[in-house]
Amino acid sequence: NAGVMQNPRHLVRRRGQEARLRCSPMKGHSHVYWYRQLPEEGLKFMVYLQKENIIDESGMPKERFSAEFPKEGPSILRIQQVVRGDSAAYFCASSQTSQLNYGYTFGSGTRLTVV
Amino acid sequence: AQKITQTQPGMFVQEKEAVTLDCTYDTSDQSYGLFWYKQPSSGEMIFLIYQGSYDEQNATEGRYSLNFQKARKSANLVISASQLGDSAMYFCAMREGRVNFNKFYFGSGTKLNVKP
């Protein structure tokens, strides 16, 4: 029973390029969340999606960032025209319920480095 | 105001001893959940333990227990009989039950080093 799969594990992009981060939730999980971890900091919420719907994107930067969770396939976090400040670890989590006492399962993260 | 505060950037503990990692939280919700996650050097986030705001008993999971003091708004993690494999970053987190219940708020973490 595979956990939350994120790829790639490491991604290097030059300033101005696009970064695409993929997340396959655990089997049976229909809720996906993206978090960002800057160096020496805790994780910060970015966006919450269910299949084909963005439920809460209050943590997403207004420009250059977008997320989707299509009916088929993984969830994608897309960062256009990356800048050095986008360098961070991006974590995806999934759950089968939004019940309060549910500890989401996190993937191993994608470490984005912008050079 | 910070939702979750972890005031210990780093801690050392001798193998086989117990250690307490501090966490205080801030919320006006009556219903909320408190969580601890472990992040080893490999980077994944591992869920350790959960405490609900209405739970009267402190949560325990194996060697992990949560010292929940509601009036003080603290949710400290206690690791008993530390092992070398416990060396990692530890994050305290909260979800609020009424508003923003889909978001975790994380603290800045405590790096625990277990000495042999």
HADDOCK unambig.tbl for C-alpha pairs under 7 A between the chains (distance, minus, plus):
assign (segid A and resid 41 and name CA) (segid B and resid 108 and name CA) 4.75 0.50 0.50
assign (segid A and resid 42 and name CA) (segid B and resid 106 and name CA) 5.44 0.50 0.50
assign (segid A and resid 42 and name CA) (segid B and resid 107 and name CA) 5.43 0.50 0.50
assign (segid A and resid 42 and name CA) (segid B and resid 108 and name CA) 4.30 0.50 0.50
assign (segid A and resid 42 and name CA) (segid B and resid 109 and name CA) 6.16 0.50 0.50
assign (segid A and resid 43 and name CA) (segid B and resid 106 and name CA) 5.78 0.50 0.50
assign (segid A and resid 44 and name CA) (segid B and resid 105 and name CA) 6.87 0.50 0.50
assign (segid A and resid 44 and name CA) (segid B and resid 106 and name CA) 6.87 0.50 0.50
assign (segid A and resid 45 and name CA) (segid B and resid 103 and name CA) 6.25 0.50 0.50
assign (segid A and resid 45 and name CA) (segid B and resid 104 and name CA) 6.73 0.50 0.50
assign (segid A and resid 98 and name CA) (segid B and resid 102 and name CA) 6.55 0.50 0.50
assign (segid A and resid 100 and name CA) (segid B and resid 33 and name CA) 6.44 0.50 0.50
assign (segid A and resid 100 and name CA) (segid B and resid 95 and name CA) 6.99 0.50 0.50
assign (segid A and resid 100 and name CA) (segid B and resid 97 and name CA) 6.27 0.50 0.50
assign (segid A and resid 100 and name CA) (segid B and resid 101 and name CA) 6.97 0.50 0.50
assign (segid A and resid 101 and name CA) (segid B and resid 33 and name CA) 6.17 0.50 0.50
assign (segid A and resid 101 and name CA) (segid B and resid 50 and name CA) 6.95 0.50 0.50
assign (segid A and resid 101 and name CA) (segid B and resid 52 and name CA) 6.80 0.50 0.50
assign (segid A and resid 103 and name CA) (segid B and resid 47 and name CA) 6.41 0.50 0.50
assign (segid A and resid 106 and name CA) (segid B and resid 45 and name CA) 5.77 0.50 0.50
assign (segid A and resid 107 and name CA) (segid B and resid 44 and name CA) 6.29 0.50 0.50
assign (segid A and resid 108 and name CA) (segid B and resid 43 and name CA) 5.94 0.50 0.50
assign (segid A and resid 108 and name CA) (segid B and resid 44 and name CA) 4.09 0.50 0.50
assign (segid A and resid 108 and name CA) (segid B and resid 45 and name CA) 6.82 0.50 0.50
assign (segid A and resid 109 and name CA) (segid B and resid 44 and name CA) 6.63 0.50 0.50
